[in-house]
Amino acid sequence: MMSWQTLRQLKGKSVQCYTQEFRKRALILGVYLDSPETPLNYIGGIYSYLRHTILMFNPTSIDEVSIQATHLEARGKNVNPEVGGSSKLTASKNKEKRTQKWKERKKNTV
């Protein structure tokens, strides 16, 4: 039996895919998308990092929630390291700099 409790955004799936699956499940279960509980059920199934941010906006409709979630997801994928985000590339560059400094110090002490 299908229910809301088992519907979650799976690892690696986009918000868009989750939204399509959510709408299909609502149709199968005969749930109205306009009901006040529906946005909360939707929010309960998305990734926690999106869930906490979306709840701050106090959304009232499934469309509003899915749009915000899509924007947040896209924003998270396009973080620029120079603007304050972190990335593996930046960490790798920092490690290279530390290694290079260490080699220079070792060379100067010999």
N, C-alpha and C positions, 0 to 999 in steps of 0.2 A: 504494500500500500504506500502510495506517495503521500508525503506530508511536507510541511515547511521545515520541520526540524532537521531533515536530511539534506536540505538544499544549501550548499556552501559554494563560494567561489573557490574553485580548485587551484592548486599551485600551478602557475604558468598560464592560467586562463585570464583573458582580459575582462574588463568590466563589461564591455559590449557583449561578449559571449555569455557572461553571467546574467545580464539583463534579458537576453533572448530566452535563456533557459528558465528564468524566473517568470517571465510572461507566459511561456508555454505551460509551466506548472500551475500558474494561477488559472489559466483557461481550463486545464484538465480537472482541477479541484473545484471549479466553479466559484472562485474568489473574485470579488469585484476589486479592480485596481484603484477605484476611487474611495475605498473604505479607509478610515483613519489608521487601522492597524497595518495595512499593506506596506507603507514606506518603512515602518519599523521592522517588519519581517524581512524586507529587502536589505536594510542596513545590517541586520543581524547576521546575514550570510556573506557579507563582503569582508575583505582583508581588514584586520584590526587597525592597521595604520590609516586606512581610509575611513573606517567606521568612526573613530574618535574625532577626526576632523569634520566629517559631515554632520555629526550630532551637534557640533557647535553652531551650525547654521540654522538649526531647527527646521528642517524641510517638512513640507506638508503634502507633497505628491511624489509618486514614483518617478515621474518625468524629471522633476527638480533634483531628486536624489541621484538618478542615473547620470544626469548631465554634470553635476558636481563631481561625482565619482570618476567619470571619464576625464574631466579636466585635471583632477588631482593625480590620477594615474599617469596621464601624459606629462604633467609637470614633474613628477618623480622620475620619469625616464629621461628627461632632458635637463637634469641638474648640471650646471656649469661649475666645475671645480674652482675657478677663479672668483666666482660670486659667493662662495660660501659652502658649496656642496663638497662632498668628499668622493674620491674615486680610487680604484685600485691603481690607476695610472699615476696619480699624485703620490700615493704611498710608495710606489715603485721608484719614482724619481727621487723622493726624499731618501730612500734607502741607498740609492746610488750615490747621492751627494755625501751621505755619512760615510760610506765605504771609501769614497775617494778622499775625503778629509783624513780618515784614519790612515790610509796608505801614505798620504803626504807627510803626516806626523811621524809615522814609522820611518820613512825615508830620511827625514830631517834629523832624527835622533841617532841614526846609524853613522 
